[in-house]
Amino acid sequence: MFKIMITVFFLTLGLNACNNEEIAQELFESEELSMSIDTLATGLENPWSMAFLPDGRILIAERPGRLRIFADEELMDEHVQGLPEIWAHGQGGLLDVVLHPGYDDNGWIYIAYAMPREGGGNTAVSRGRLADGTFTDVELIFQGEPATSAGQHFGSRIVFDDDGYLFTTIGDRGVMNNAQTLENHNGKVIRLFDDGTVPPDNPFVDDQDARPEIWSYGHRNIQGMSLHPETRELWTHEHGPQGGDEINLIQKGLNYGWPEVTHGINYNGTIITDDTTRVGMEDPILHWTPSIAPCGMAFVDSDRYPPWQSNMLVGALAGQHINRVVLEGNEVVHTEKLLEGFARFRDIRIGPGGHIYVLTESPGLFFRIMPR
């Protein structure tokens, strides 16, 4: 089995360098690949996500509410102007940034963020266009209901599928039972047309007691979502409480169980439920107990890393590593920790050139993993 061998050099020198926001170039090797870290930017504050523009520029979202531009191998000091008001509250702020699949024709850029309003706020999605460093033509296309003053579990990721539908996520906002009721958006995967209108084939559009935008429910806090490069199915991971982080294959109208079933317990050690499985609720494909606090997800669809083709890469915050997940069909056959102890991993993407790009916090770094 392909296995990363972290060297003593990395453990003794690399981590110290990381703490100084400087990274040695040669950090780790495998039995089949030799890889290095190419540091692109340092000093980021809670970087959350990235998007690659066709002209080579890269957008980087920082949770406090800044959208930064990386261009010509440099992180620009001036951030993008004209964003909607962003509620930097607790775990909320500016979260995901994604290009419309038809960006070359329409120029739409989508952001997921915590939006303030009466009663507190909730996760929202807006779209706009980038012109001369300013976010213009801004349209609010979705806002989660209800608003709450809670500071946790905003989600949120955005993914477009091959048919152009937009999927986004909201956590349970700190109230477990939100995830099991269809009367609100919290603890759900949401499915929309690209303009925010509701597809008529969503599973609950004919239920007057349900929010028509809901695609699946029973989720605690999804912060990773991606399409499988071969099957084109939608995969997510979500935070459990103390234990019980999950990977799930998302399907129309299904209930993923939180908090009726979980492998985790409350942070004070008390039991949430005795059930880890139940009829009518989906079992996770994989669960991590103890928690790794997953954030960011990418499937490797690049021939630059042949042993990892179609592997899932999951960032870990509390676990401070990249978790490589090997699938055969819908079954996990192997997992491996990469760069353990390096930093809190917030986002992972495959860039246009096929390289793996990574954002971390504590320290706030932007880098790519280069096979040699």
C-alpha positions as CSV (number, residue, x, y, z in Angstrom):
1,M,0.0,0.0,0.0
2,F,1.2,3.4,-1.0
3,K,2.4,5.0,2.2
4,I,3.8,8.5,3.1
5,M,7.0,8.3,5.1
6,I,7.4,11.6,7.1
7,T,11.1,12.1,7.5
8,V,13.0,13.0,10.7
9,F,14.1,16.2,8.9
10,F,10.4,17.2,8.6
11,L,9.6,16.5,12.2
12,T,12.5,18.4,13.6
13,L,13.1,21.2,11.1
14,G,9.9,21.5,9.1
15,L,7.5,22.0,12.0
16,N,9.7,24.7,13.5
17,A,9.9,26.4,10.1
18,C,6.2,26.1,9.8
19,N,5.7,27.9,13.1
20,N,7.8,30.8,11.7
21,E,5.5,30.8,8.6
22,E,8.4,29.5,6.5
23,I,8.5,26.0,5.1
24,A,11.4,24.0,3.9
25,Q,11.0,22.9,0.3
26,E,11.6,19.2,0.7
27,L,9.4,17.8,3.4
28,F,8.2,14.3,2.8
29,E,8.6,11.3,0.5
30,S,6.6,8.2,-0.3
31,E,7.6,4.8,-1.6
32,E,6.4,5.9,-5.1
33,L,6.6,9.7,-5.1
34,S,8.9,12.4,-3.9
35,M,7.0,15.6,-3.0
36,S,7.8,19.1,-1.9
37,I,5.9,22.1,-0.6
38,D,5.9,25.2,-2.7
39,T,4.9,28.1,-0.4
40,L,2.9,30.7,-2.2
41,A,1.7,33.0,0.5
42,T,2.0,33.5,4.3
43,G,0.3,35.6,6.9
44,L,-3.3,34.8,5.9
45,E,-6.0,35.2,8.6
46,N,-8.4,32.2,8.8
47,P,-8.2,31.4,5.1
48,W,-11.3,29.4,4.2
49,S,-11.4,28.6,0.5
50,M,-10.0,29.4,-2.9
51,A,-11.1,29.6,-6.5
52,F,-9.0,29.6,-9.7
53,L,-9.8,32.3,-12.3
54,P,-9.1,31.5,-16.0
55,D,-6.5,34.2,-16.3
56,G,-4.3,32.6,-13.7
57,R,-5.4,34.7,-10.7
58,I,-6.6,32.9,-7.6
59,L,-9.2,34.1,-5.2
60,I,-8.7,33.4,-1.5
61,A,-11.5,33.9,1.1
62,E,-10.6,34.9,4.6
63,R,-13.2,34.2,7.2
64,P,-13.1,37.7,8.8
65,G,-14.7,39.0,5.5
66,R,-11.9,39.6,3.0
67,L,-11.6,38.2,-0.5
68,R,-8.0,38.3,-1.5
69,I,-6.4,38.0,-5.0
70,F,-3.2,36.0,-5.6
71,A,-1.6,37.1,-8.9
72,D,1.8,36.9,-10.5
73,E,3.1,34.7,-7.6
74,E,2.1,37.4,-5.0
75,L,-0.8,37.9,-2.6
76,M,-2.2,41.4,-3.2
77,D,-2.5,43.6,-0.2
78,E,-5.7,45.2,-1.4
79,H,-8.7,43.0,-1.0
80,V,-11.8,42.8,-3.2
81,Q,-14.2,45.7,-2.6
82,G,-18.0,45.6,-2.9
83,L,-18.8,42.3,-1.0
84,P,-22.2,42.1,0.7
85,E,-22.2,42.7,4.5
86,I,-20.5,39.8,6.1
87,W,-21.2,38.7,9.7
88,A,-17.8,37.7,11.2
89,H,-19.4,36.0,14.2
90,G,-18.1,32.9,15.9
91,Q,-17.5,30.3,13.2
92,G,-19.2,32.5,10.7
93,G,-17.9,35.0,8.2
94,L,-16.8,34.7,4.6
95,L,-16.7,31.0,3.8
96,D,-16.7,29.4,0.3
97,V,-16.0,31.0,-3.1
98,V,-16.8,29.1,-6.3
99,L,-16.9,30.0,-10.0
100,H,-20.0,29.3,-12.0
101,P,-19.3,26.4,-14.4
102,G,-20.1,28.8,-17.3
103,Y,-17.8,31.5,-15.9
104,D,-16.1,32.2,-19.2
105,D,-19.5,33.3,-20.6
106,N,-21.3,34.9,-17.6
107,G,-18.5,35.9,-15.2
108,W,-20.5,34.8,-12.1
109,I,-18.7,34.2,-8.8
110,Y,-20.6,32.7,-5.9
111,I,-19.8,33.2,-2.2
112,A,-21.2,31.5,0.9
113,Y,-21.1,33.6,4.0
114,A,-22.7,34.5,7.3
115,M,-25.2,37.3,6.6
116,P,-26.4,39.5,9.5
117,R,-30.1,40.4,9.8
118,E,-32.7,40.9,12.5
119,G,-32.4,38.2,15.1
120,G,-28.7,37.5,14.4
121,G,-28.0,35.9,11.0
122,N,-27.5,32.7,9.1
123,T,-25.6,31.3,6.1
124,A,-26.4,32.9,2.7
125,V,-25.2,32.6,-0.9
126,S,-24.7,35.6,-3.2
127,R,-23.2,36.0,-6.6
128,G,-21.4,38.8,-8.4
129,R,-18.8,39.6,-11.0
130,L,-15.3,40.8,-10.5
131,A,-14.4,44.0,-12.3
132,D,-11.3,46.1,-11.5
133,G,-11.0,44.6,-8.0
134,T,-14.6,45.1,-7.1
135,F,-17.5,42.7,-6.6
136,T,-20.2,44.1,-8.9
137,D,-23.8,43.1,-10.0
138,V,-24.2,41.5,-6.6
139,E,-27.4,39.3,-6.1
140,L,-28.5,37.5,-3.0
141,I,-29.8,34.2,-4.2
142,F,-30.3,32.2,-1.0
143,Q,-30.5,32.9,2.7
144,G,-30.9,30.3,5.4
145,E,-33.9,30.4,7.7
146,P,-34.3,31.2,10.5
147,A,-31.9,33.8,11.7
148,T,-30.2,33.1,15.1
149,S,-27.6,34.7,17.2
150,A,-25.7,31.4,17.6
151,G,-22.1,31.5,16.6
152,Q,-21.5,27.9,15.5
153,H,-22.2,25.5,12.6
154,F,-22.7,27.8,9.6
155,G,-21.4,25.1,7.1
156,S,-20.7,25.9,4.3
157,R,-19.5,24.7,0.9
158,I,-20.8,25.3,-2.6
159,V,-20.6,22.7,-5.5
160,F,-22.1,22.8,-9.0
161,D,-23.0,19.4,-10.5
162,D,-22.7,18.4,-14.1
163,D,-26.3,19.6,-14.8
164,G,-25.6,23.0,-13.4
165,Y,-27.5,22.7,-10.1
166,L,-26.0,24.5,-7.2
167,F,-25.6,22.6,-3.9
168,T,-24.8,24.3,-0.6
169,T,-24.8,23.4,3.0
170,I,-25.8,24.8,6.4
171,G,-24.9,23.3,9.8
172,D,-27.5,22.8,12.5
173,R,-26.5,26.2,14.0
174,G,-25.9,24.6,17.4
175,V,-29.4,23.2,17.8
176,M,-29.3,19.5,17.3
177,N,-33.0,18.9,16.4
178,N,-32.8,21.5,13.6
179,A,-31.3,18.8,11.5
180,Q,-34.4,16.5,11.8
181,T,-37.1,19.0,11.0
182,L,-37.9,20.1,7.4
183,E,-39.3,23.4,8.6
184,N,-35.9,25.1,8.5
185,H,-32.7,25.1,6.4
186,N,-30.3,24.2,9.3
187,G,-28.5,20.9,9.2
188,K,-29.3,20.5,5.5
189,V,-27.9,20.2,2.0
190,I,-29.6,22.7,-0.3
191,R,-30.2,22.4,-4.0
192,L,-31.0,25.4,-6.3
193,F,-30.8,26.6,-9.8
194,D,-27.9,28.9,-10.4
195,D,-30.1,32.0,-9.9
196,G,-31.4,30.7,-6.6
197,T,-34.8,29.5,-7.7
198,V,-36.0,26.1,-6.6
199,P,-35.9,23.1,-9.0
200,P,-39.3,21.5,-9.3
201,D,-37.9,18.0,-8.8
202,N,-36.5,18.8,-5.3
203,P,-37.7,16.1,-2.9
204,F,-39.9,18.3,-0.6
205,V,-41.4,20.9,-3.0
206,D,-44.9,19.5,-2.5
207,D,-44.7,19.3,1.3
208,Q,-46.2,22.6,2.6
209,D,-44.4,22.0,6.0
210,A,-41.0,21.7,4.4
211,R,-38.5,24.1,2.9
212,P,-38.5,23.4,-0.8
213,E,-34.8,24.1,-1.2
214,I,-33.8,21.0,1.0
215,W,-32.1,18.1,-0.8
216,S,-31.0,16.0,2.2
217,Y,-31.2,16.4,6.0
218,G,-29.9,15.1,9.3
219,H,-26.5,16.8,9.0
220,R,-24.6,18.4,11.9
221,N,-22.1,20.7,10.1
222,I,-20.8,20.0,6.6
223,Q,-17.6,21.8,5.7
224,G,-16.4,19.6,2.8
225,M,-18.2,18.7,-0.4
226,S,-17.1,17.5,-3.8
227,L,-18.1,15.5,-6.9
228,H,-16.4,12.2,-7.5
229,P,-14.3,12.5,-10.7
230,E,-15.6,9.2,-12.1
231,T,-19.1,8.6,-10.8
232,R,-20.0,12.3,-10.5
233,E,-21.8,11.6,-7.3
234,L,-21.9,14.2,-4.5
235,W,-19.8,13.4,-1.4
236,T,-19.6,15.3,1.8
237,H,-17.9,15.2,5.2
238,E,-19.2,16.7,8.4
239,H,-18.2,17.4,11.9
240,G,-19.4,15.2,14.6
241,P,-19.5,16.3,18.3
242,Q,-16.8,14.5,20.4
243,G,-16.2,11.7,17.9
244,G,-18.4,10.7,15.0
245,D,-17.1,12.9,12.1
246,E,-18.5,11.4,8.9
247,I,-18.1,11.0,5.2
248,N,-21.4,10.6,3.4
249,L,-22.6,10.0,-0.2
250,I,-25.4,12.5,-0.6
251,Q,-28.7,11.4,-2.3
252,K,-32.0,13.0,-2.9
253,G,-34.4,13.3,0.1
254,L,-32.4,11.0,2.4
255,N,-32.0,11.4,6.2
256,Y,-28.4,11.2,7.4
257,G,-29.4,10.7,11.0
258,W,-28.0,13.6,13.2
259,P,-28.7,13.6,16.1
260,E,-30.9,10.5,16.2
261,V,-27.8,8.4,15.3
262,T,-24.2,9.2,15.8
263,H,-20.8,7.7,16.8
264,G,-20.0,10.7,18.9
265,I,-20.9,12.0,22.4
266,N,-21.3,15.4,23.9
267,Y,-18.2,17.4,24.8
268,N,-19.0,17.0,28.5
269,G,-19.0,13.2,28.0
270,T,-22.7,12.7,28.2
271,I,-24.6,10.4,25.7
272,I,-26.4,11.9,22.8
273,T,-28.0,8.7,21.7
274,D,-27.3,5.0,22.1
275,D,-28.0,4.4,18.4
276,T,-25.3,4.4,15.8
277,T,-27.6,3.1,13.1
278,R,-31.4,3.1,12.5
279,V,-33.7,2.0,9.8
280,G,-34.6,4.9,7.5
281,M,-31.4,6.8,8.2
282,E,-28.2,6.6,6.2
283,D,-25.0,5.1,7.7
284,P,-21.9,7.1,7.1
285,I,-19.4,5.7,4.6
286,L,-16.7,6.4,7.1
287,H,-16.6,7.9,10.6
288,W,-13.7,9.2,12.6
289,T,-13.7,8.6,16.3
290,P,-11.9,10.4,17.9
291,S,-12.7,13.4,15.8
292,I,-10.3,14.9,13.3
293,A,-12.5,18.0,12.7
294,P,-12.7,17.7,8.9
295,C,-12.7,20.8,6.7
296,G,-12.1,21.0,2.9
297,M,-12.3,18.1,0.5
298,A,-10.9,17.3,-2.9
299,F,-10.8,14.2,-5.1
300,V,-7.5,13.8,-7.0
301,D,-8.3,13.8,-10.7
302,S,-4.8,14.7,-11.9
303,D,-2.2,12.4,-13.5
304,R,0.5,14.3,-11.6
305,Y,-0.2,12.0,-8.6
306,P,-0.8,8.5,-10.2
307,P,-1.0,6.5,-6.9
308,W,-3.7,8.9,-5.6
309,Q,-6.0,8.9,-8.6
310,S,-9.6,9.3,-7.4
311,N,-8.5,9.3,-3.8
312,M,-10.3,11.7,-1.5
313,L,-8.2,14.3,0.4
314,V,-9.7,15.7,3.6
315,G,-8.3,18.5,5.6
316,A,-8.2,18.1,9.4
317,L,-8.4,21.0,11.8
318,A,-8.1,19.4,15.2
319,G,-6.2,16.4,13.6
320,Q,-3.7,18.8,11.9
321,H,-3.2,16.6,8.9
322,I,-4.5,15.7,5.4
323,N,-6.4,12.5,5.5
324,R,-6.1,10.5,2.3
325,V,-9.1,8.2,1.8
326,V,-8.9,5.4,-0.7
327,L,-12.2,4.2,-2.1
328,E,-13.3,1.0,-4.0
329,G,-16.7,1.9,-5.2
330,N,-18.5,3.3,-2.1
331,E,-16.3,1.4,0.4
332,V,-13.3,2.9,2.2
333,V,-10.4,0.4,1.9
334,H,-7.5,2.5,3.3
335,T,-6.9,5.8,5.0
336,E,-3.6,7.6,5.7
337,K,-2.5,10.7,7.6
338,L,-0.3,13.1,5.6
339,L,1.7,16.0,7.0
340,E,0.5,15.2,10.5
341,G,1.2,18.0,13.0
342,F,1.8,20.5,10.3
343,A,-1.1,23.0,10.8
344,R,-4.9,23.2,10.8
345,F,-5.9,22.3,7.3
346,R,-8.9,24.4,6.1
347,D,-9.2,23.8,2.3
348,I,-7.8,21.5,-0.4
349,R,-8.4,22.0,-4.2
350,I,-7.0,20.6,-7.4
351,G,-5.8,23.6,-9.5
352,P,-6.0,24.0,-13.3
353,G,-2.5,22.6,-13.7
354,G,-3.4,19.5,-11.8
355,H,-1.5,20.4,-8.6
356,I,-2.9,20.1,-5.1
357,Y,-3.4,23.5,-3.5
358,V,-3.8,23.8,0.3
359,L,-4.9,26.5,2.8
360,T,-4.0,26.2,6.5
361,E,-4.6,28.3,9.5
362,S,-2.3,28.6,12.6
363,P,-0.3,29.5,10.6
364,G,-2.2,31.0,7.7
365,L,-0.5,29.5,4.7
366,F,-1.3,29.0,1.0
367,F,0.9,26.4,-0.8
368,R,0.9,23.6,-3.3
369,I,2.2,20.1,-3.1
370,M,4.6,19.4,-5.9
371,P,5.5,15.8,-7.1
372,R,9.0,15.6,-8.3
